[in-house]
């Protein structure tokens, strides 16, 4: 990388850097009390080892990455915020813990981070209280401070290009135990913002960080990834870092003259014009689950759109799923009955792993249909999707990978049908798997309610539509 500088520095040198800042695009400070206490124990253990003659002279605490702004001279922390803030809290707690021992053994002013997220403030307060309690009970004092400042080190990587800083960040976090996939995607698409989009960067980061991280993970792994993979006959039950490229796509500035990108460039220009006359930026972009991802601002608009649909929100017992509250027209009695029964207490097996694998496919299929055709014939789509997915559950037990195999090996892959469909009937006219009612009522597996539903809906559908879906 051009103009890259790597320096081994002590914590005294790192934490007293007056130009350090936490940039607005950083995620909140999220370390839990458990992680903080683990770091304290690691420091304590390493200090004991270092005190031995045969022990190491120092404790290397990993790599921190900073982007150096040429004009302002600011050193923006791109990677290492969580450790840095926690170490500052430890030193502040030690300063308070000295009491009558005089001034702590450091003269420099420490880096004072500024936080824009309420979550960061909450975690700082919680973790500081835990650290202060720990160092007081463990009797930490000047010796521990001296060890922290002089023997603990970080590898400080300075880069002059923000793009290169994020590339280094991706490489650091692309393996091992690190950030979630959606955190890596956030970093990638923030650096993909075009000059015309930079004015919305702060707002975009704020909106993203207001989202619950677990909900983002659910949305990506169970819906966005499921749909894009299954519509292409690819495995979809496991979503990890190796799949990050599934959500990287077209960079309009880089490909503006490529024929395949011209339509997207024109659409983006038209959307910007609409947004200029609207009070709600980000809601005019026409989202489609299987469309190419547009890098930068439109990726964030795309994700926010599917969060608003609410398919990822867990269904309350004996209630309809949350996403149905967004509908403008009511579903039929049959469709409502299916959706309500899937969350009813009589369906005792609904929380088993196999049953949840099937439910994920059912929900993702409905989300895909609604995404493509809206509420047109949505009740029929509910019935069809239910019979197609839950027939597999009634046939035999579902384990990890079963639904991938079922989708690939079925006579018809409904996800692939939806990908190419131009009207609801292209989907609603697909053939369904053969359903053979069993003499065993499946009480042992808690599936009687599902078997009764499939029988009623399938045969009812056949009678009403003259066997079209038989």
C-alpha positions in Angstrom: 0.0 0.0 0.0 1.2 3.5 -0.8 2.3 5.8 2.1 1.7 3.1 4.7 3.5 3.3 8.0 3.6 0.6 10.7 5.0 1.4 14.1 5.3 -0.6 17.3 4.3 1.8 20.1 3.6 1.6 23.8 0.2 2.4 25.1 1.6 5.6 26.6 2.5 6.7 23.1 -0.8 5.5 21.6 -3.2 6.8 24.1 -1.5 10.2 24.5 -1.8 11.0 20.7 -3.6 14.3 20.8 -4.8 14.0 17.2 -6.7 10.7 17.7 -10.4 10.8 16.9 -13.2 8.3 16.5 -14.8 9.1 13.1 -18.5 9.4 12.5 -18.6 6.3 10.4 -17.5 4.1 13.3 -19.9 1.7 14.9 -20.7 2.4 18.6 -18.6 1.3 21.5 -20.1 -2.2 22.0 -17.8 -4.2 24.3 -19.7 -6.0 27.0 -18.7 -6.3 30.6 -17.6 -9.9 29.9 -15.1 -8.8 27.2 -13.8 -6.0 29.5 -13.2 -8.4 32.4 -11.5 -10.8 30.1 -9.1 -8.1 28.9 -8.3 -7.2 32.6 -7.5 -10.8 33.4 -5.3 -11.1 30.3 -3.4 -8.0 31.3 -3.0 -9.4 34.9 -1.8 -12.7 33.6 0.7 -11.2 31.1 2.0 -8.9 33.8 2.8 -11.9 36.0 4.6 -13.7 33.1 6.6 -10.6 32.1 7.8 -10.3 35.7 9.6 -13.6 35.4 13.1 -13.4 33.9 12.3 -15.9 31.2 9.1 -14.1 30.3 8.5 -11.7 27.4 9.6 -8.1 27.7 6.3 -6.8 26.5 2.7 -7.7 25.8 1.6 -7.1 22.2 -2.1 -6.2 22.1 -2.8 -6.4 18.4 -3.0 -3.9 15.5 -4.7 -0.6 15.4 -5.4 1.1 12.0 -5.7 4.9 11.6 -6.4 7.0 8.6 -4.4 10.2 8.7 -6.3 13.2 7.2 -3.9 15.2 5.1 -5.5 18.6 5.7 -6.5 18.4 9.4 -3.9 16.0 10.6 -6.5 14.0 12.4 -5.7 10.3 13.1 -9.1 8.6 12.6 -9.3 5.2 14.2 -10.5 2.8 11.6 -9.9 -0.4 13.5 -9.1 -0.7 17.2 -11.8 1.5 18.7 -13.1 -1.1 21.2 -9.7 -1.9 22.7 -8.6 1.7 22.7 -11.7 3.0 24.6 -11.5 0.1 27.1 -7.8 0.7 27.8 -8.6 4.4 28.4 -11.4 3.4 30.9 -8.9 1.2 32.7 -6.4 4.0 33.1 -9.1 6.5 34.3 -10.2 3.9 36.8 -6.6 3.5 38.0 -6.2 7.3 38.3 -9.2 7.4 40.6 -8.0 4.3 42.5 -4.8 6.0 43.5 -6.4 8.0 46.2 -3.7 9.3 48.6 -0.8 7.8 46.6 -0.3 11.1 44.7 -0.4 11.7 41.0 -0.4 8.7 38.6 2.9 8.0 36.8 2.0 9.7 33.5 2.2 13.3 32.7 0.7 13.4 29.2 -3.0 14.1 28.6 -4.8 11.0 27.5 -6.9 10.8 24.3 -10.5 11.9 25.1 -12.9 10.3 22.7 -16.2 11.9 21.7 -19.2 9.6 21.2 -22.2 10.4 19.1 -24.2 7.2 19.9 -26.3 6.8 23.1 -25.3 3.1 23.1 -21.6 4.1 23.4 -22.4 6.3 26.4 -24.3 3.5 28.1 -21.6 1.0 27.6 -18.8 3.4 28.7 -20.7 4.0 32.0 -21.4 0.3 32.6 -17.9 -0.9 31.7 -16.2 1.9 33.7 -18.1 0.8 36.8 -17.1 -2.8 36.2 -13.4 -1.8 35.7 -13.3 0.5 38.7 -14.7 -2.3 40.9 -12.2 -4.9 39.5 -9.0 -2.8 40.0 -10.1 -1.8 43.5 -10.8 -5.4 44.6 -7.6 -6.7 42.9 -5.5 -4.0 44.5 -4.1 -2.6 41.2 -1.8 0.4 41.6 1.3 2.1 40.2 2.9 -1.2 39.2 0.0 -2.0 36.9 -0.1 1.5 35.5 3.6 1.3 34.7 3.1 -2.1 33.1 0.2 -0.9 31.0 1.9 2.3 29.8 5.4 0.9 29.2 5.2 -2.8 28.5 1.9 -3.1 26.7 2.2 -2.3 23.0 0.2 -2.1 19.8 1.2 -2.2 16.2 0.0 1.2 14.8 -0.7 1.2 11.1 -1.1 4.6 9.6 -2.5 5.0 6.1 -3.0 8.3 4.2 -5.8 6.9 2.0 -9.2 6.1 3.5 -9.8 3.4 0.9 -6.6 1.7 1.8 -7.4 2.0 5.5 -10.7 0.2 4.9 -9.0 -2.4 2.7 -6.6 -3.2 5.5 -9.6 -3.2 7.9 -11.4 -5.8 5.7 -8.3 -8.0 5.6 -7.8 -7.8 9.4 -11.5 -8.7 10.0 -12.0 -11.2 7.2 -10.7 -14.2 9.1 -10.9 -15.5 12.6 -13.2 -14.3 15.4 -14.1 -10.7 14.3 -17.0 -8.5 13.2 -20.3 -9.8 11.9 -20.7 -9.8 8.1 -23.0 -6.8 8.1 -20.4 -4.8 9.9 -17.9 -5.6 7.1 -20.5 -4.7 4.5 -21.1 -1.4 6.3 -17.4 -0.5 6.1 -17.2 -1.5 2.4 -20.2 0.5 1.3 -19.2 3.6 3.4 -15.9 3.8 1.5 -17.9 3.2 -1.8 -19.8 6.4 -1.3 -19.4 8.7 -4.3 -18.5 12.4 -3.8 -22.1 13.4 -4.5 -23.3 11.0 -1.7 -20.9 12.1 1.0 -23.3 14.8 2.3 -25.5 11.9 3.5 -22.8 9.9 5.2 -23.4 11.0 8.8 -27.2 10.5 8.4 -26.6 7.1 6.8 -24.3 5.9 9.6 -26.7 7.1 12.3 -29.7 5.2 10.7 -27.6 2.1 10.4 -26.4 2.2 14.0 -29.9 2.7 15.3 -30.7 -0.8 13.9 -30.4 -3.7 16.3 -27.3 -5.7 15.3 -29.1 -9.0 15.9 -32.0 -7.9 13.7 -29.5 -6.9 10.9 -27.9 -10.4 11.2 -31.3 -12.0 11.0 -32.3 -9.9 8.0 -29.1 -10.7 6.0 -28.8 -14.4 6.8 -32.5 -15.5 6.8 -33.9 -13.3 4.0 -31.6 -11.3 1.8 -29.0 -14.0 1.5 -31.6 -16.8 1.3 -33.4 -15.2 -1.6 -30.4 -14.3 -3.6 -28.9 -17.8 -3.2 -32.0 -19.9 -3.7 -33.1 -18.0 -6.7 -29.8 -19.1 -8.3 -30.0 -22.7 -7.0 -27.2 -22.1 -4.6 -26.9 -23.2 -1.0 -28.4 -20.8 1.5 -28.5 -22.3 5.0 -25.1 -21.0 6.1 -24.2 -17.3 5.8 -20.6 -16.3 6.8 -17.7 -14.0 5.8 -17.0 -15.9 2.7 -20.3 -14.8 1.3 -19.6 -11.0 1.8 -19.3 -10.6 -2.0 -22.9 -11.5 -2.4 -23.7 -8.0 -1.3 -21.1 -6.1 -3.3 -22.1 -5.0 -6.7 -21.9 -2.1 -9.1 -19.9 1.0 -8.4 -21.6 3.6 -10.6 -18.6 6.0 -10.8 -16.3 3.1 -11.9 -18.7 1.6 -14.4 -20.6 4.6 -15.7 -19.6 3.9 -19.3 -20.4 0.2 -19.2 -23.7 -0.6 -21.0 -25.0 -2.8 -18.1 -24.6 0.1 -15.7 -26.1 2.9 -17.7 -29.7 2.0 -16.7 -28.7 2.0 -13.0 -26.9 5.3 -13.4 -30.0 6.8 -15.0 -32.2 5.4 -12.3 -29.9 6.8 -9.6 -29.9 10.2 -11.2 -33.8 10.2 -11.4 -34.0 9.1 -7.8 -31.7 11.9 -6.7 -34.0 14.4 -8.4 -37.1 12.9 -6.6 -35.3 13.0 -3.3 -34.3 16.7 -3.9 -38.1 17.5 -3.7 -38.9 15.1 -0.9 -38.6 15.3 2.9 -37.8 11.6 3.1 -34.5 10.8 1.5 -33.8 7.1 0.9 -37.4 5.8 0.3 -37.6 6.5 -3.4 -35.1 3.9 -4.6 -37.0 1.0 -6.2 -35.7 -2.0 -4.3 -35.7 -5.6 -5.6 -34.3 -8.5 -3.7 -32.6 -10.1 -6.7 -31.4 -6.9 -8.4 -27.7 -6.1 -8.6 -26.4 -4.4 -5.5 -25.5 -0.7 -6.1 -22.5 0.1 -4.0 -22.5 3.0 -1.6 -25.6 5.0 -0.6 -28.1 2.8 -2.4 -27.0 -0.3 -0.5 -28.0 1.3 2.7 -31.3 2.4 1.2 -31.9 -1.2 0.1 -31.2 -2.6 3.5 -33.4 -0.1 5.3 -36.3 -0.9 2.9 -36.3 -4.6 3.9 -36.0 -3.7 7.6 -39.1 -1.7 7.3 -41.0 -4.7 5.8 -40.5 -6.4 9.2 -40.3 -10.1 8.0 -37.4 -10.5 10.4 -39.5 -9.7 13.5 -40.4 -12.8 15.4 -44.1 -13.7 15.4 -45.9 -13.4 18.7 -47.8 -16.4 20.0 -51.3 -16.7 18.6 -50.9 -13.5 16.5 -50.3 -12.8 12.9 -46.7 -12.0 11.8 -45.7 -8.4 12.1 -45.3 -7.9 8.4 -49.0 -8.4 7.8 -49.7 -5.1 9.7 -48.0 -3.3 6.8 -50.5 -4.5 4.3 -53.1 -2.2 2.7 -55.6 -4.9 2.0 -56.6 -7.8 4.3 -55.6 -11.3 3.5 -58.3 -14.0 3.0 -59.4 -16.2 5.9 -57.4 -19.1 4.6 -54.2 -17.2 4.4 -54.7 -15.6 7.9 -55.5 -19.1 9.3 -52.2 -20.5 8.0 -50.1 -17.6 9.3 -51.8 -17.6 12.7 -51.5 -21.4 13.1 -47.8 -21.3 12.4 -47.4 -19.2 15.6 -50.1 -20.9 17.7 -49.3 -22.7 21.0 -51.0 -25.9 19.6 -48.2 -26.2 17.2 -45.8 -27.5 19.8 -42.9 -28.2 17.5 -42.6 -24.7 16.0 -39.4 -23.9 17.9 -37.5 -27.1 16.9 -34.5 -26.6 14.6 -36.0 -28.5 11.7 -39.3 -26.7 11.9 -37.5 -23.3 12.1 -35.5 -24.2 9.0 -38.8 -24.8 7.1 -40.3 -21.6 8.5 -37.3 -19.6 7.3 -37.8 -20.8 3.7 -41.6 -20.1 3.9 -41.1 -16.6 5.1 -38.3 -15.9 2.6 -40.5 -17.1 -0.2 -43.3 -14.9 0.8 -41.0 -11.9 1.2 -39.7 -12.5 -2.3 -43.2 -12.7 -3.7 -44.4 -9.5 -1.9 -41.2 -7.8 -3.1 -41.9 -8.7 -6.7 -45.7 -8.5 -7.0 -46.9 -6.6 -4.0 -50.2 -7.6 -2.6 -51.6 -8.9 -5.9 -53.0 -12.4 -5.2 -50.9 -12.5 -2.0 -53.3 -14.7 -0.2 -53.0 -17.4 -2.9 -49.2 -17.0 -2.6 -49.4 -17.7 1.2 -51.3 -20.9 0.6 -49.0 -22.1 -2.2 -45.8 -21.2 -0.3 -47.1 -23.0 2.9 -48.1 -26.2 1.1 -44.8 -26.3 -0.9 -42.5 -25.8 2.1 -44.4 -27.7 4.9 -45.0 -30.8 2.7 -41.3 -31.4 3.2 -41.6 -31.2 7.0 -44.5 -33.7 7.0 -42.6 -36.1 4.8 -39.5 -36.7 7.1 -37.4 -35.0 9.6 -35.6 -31.8 8.6 -31.9 -31.4 9.5 -29.2 -28.9 8.6 -28.9 -28.8 4.8 -32.3 -30.5 4.2 -34.0 -27.4 2.8 -31.1 -26.6 0.5 -31.4 -30.1 -0.9 -35.2 -29.8 -1.1 -35.1 -26.6 -3.0 -32.5 -27.8 -5.5 -34.0 -31.3 -6.1 -37.7 -30.4 -6.3 -39.4 -30.6 -9.6 -39.8 -26.8 -9.4 -37.7 -24.3 -7.5 -40.2 -21.5 -6.6 -37.4 -19.0 -5.9 -36.0 -19.5 -9.4 -39.6 -19.2 -10.8 -40.0 -15.9 -9.0 -36.7 -14.7 -10.3 -37.9 -15.0 -13.9 -41.6 -14.4 -13.3 -43.3 -11.4 -15.0 -46.8 -11.9 -13.5 -48.2 -13.5 -10.3 -49.6 -16.4 -12.3 -46.1 -17.5 -13.3 -45.6 -18.3 -9.7 -49.2 -19.3 -8.7 -49.4 -21.9 -11.4 -46.4 -24.0 -10.3 -47.0 -27.6 -9.5 -46.9 -28.7 -5.9 -45.2 -31.7 -4.4 -47.4 -34.8 -4.0 -48.9 -34.9 -0.6 -49.8 -38.3 0.8 -51.7 -38.1 4.2 -50.2 -40.5 6.7 -52.2 -42.8 9.0 -50.0 -41.6 11.8 -51.4 -38.3 12.9 -47.8 -37.1 13.7 -48.8 -36.3 17.3 -45.4 -37.5 18.5 -43.7 -34.8 16.5 -46.2 -32.2 17.3 -47.2 -31.8 13.7 -50.9 -32.7 13.7 -51.9 -29.0 13.3 -49.6 -28.7 10.3 -50.9 -31.9 8.7 -54.5 -30.7 9.1 -53.6 -27.3 7.6 -51.9 -28.8 4.6 -54.8 -31.2 3.9 -57.4 -28.5 4.3 -55.5 -25.9 2.2 -54.3 -28.2 -0.5 -57.5 -30.0 -1.1 -59.5 -26.7 -0.7 -57.2 -25.1 -3.3 -57.8 -28.0 -5.6 -61.5 -27.8 -5.3 -61.7 -24.0 -5.7 -59.3 -23.9 -8.7 -60.2 -27.1 -10.5 -57.1 -28.9 -9.6 -54.8 -26.3 -11.0 -52.2 -26.8 -8.2 -52.5 -30.6 -7.9 
